[in-house]
Amino acid sequence: MQGPTVVSELHDTEAGIIYRVLAYRELTRAEVVREVQQALRLSEKKPKRGDYLTFRSSLT
């Protein structure tokens, strides 16, 4: 099975962090925010200023 190929980005200008979410379809902004929040809750360390983080979405 091929991996997700659609990329959605969310820019946090206050924290200086860019989040990329890989998905199988175009996600709405609310879906991207929800996926980033979920990934950050599961993450063991907090992102730092200037980080560029990529997550895979489970949404189909």
N, C-alpha and C positions, 0 to 999 in steps of 0.2 A: 504494500500500500504506500502510495506516495504521500509525503508530508505536506503540511499546510503551506500554501504559496501566497496567500493574500496578506499583505502587511498593513497594519494600522498603527499609527504613531500617536502618542500622547506626550505633550511637552509640559513639564512642570517648571515654569520660568522662575518661580520663587526659590525652588530647591536646586535648579540648574540640572535637572535630570530628564532624560528622554527615555520613554518606555516604548518598546516595539512589541506588538502582539501579532503573532503568526496565526492565521486562521484558514479555514477551508472556504470561507465566503466573506464578503464585505460586512464588517461589523458596524453597528451604530455606535455613536459616542458613548451612550450609556453602557453598552455591552463591553466596550474597551475599558471604561473606567472600572466596571465590575470585575473584569478579568485581572486588571492590574492590582486592585484591592485584594482579591483572593490570593494572587501570587505573592504579594507582600506579606500577607498574614502567614503564609506557609514558609516564607523565607526565614532563615536563621539569622541573617545579618541585615542591617539597615543600609540602604543605598546612600552613597556620599555624593556631594556636589560634583557635577561633571560626569557622573556615571551614565552609561548607555546600556540599558537592560533590555533583554529580549525574552519574551515568554511565549509559550505555545498555548493556544486556546483549545478548550475541549468542545466548544460550540460547533455544531454542524448545520 
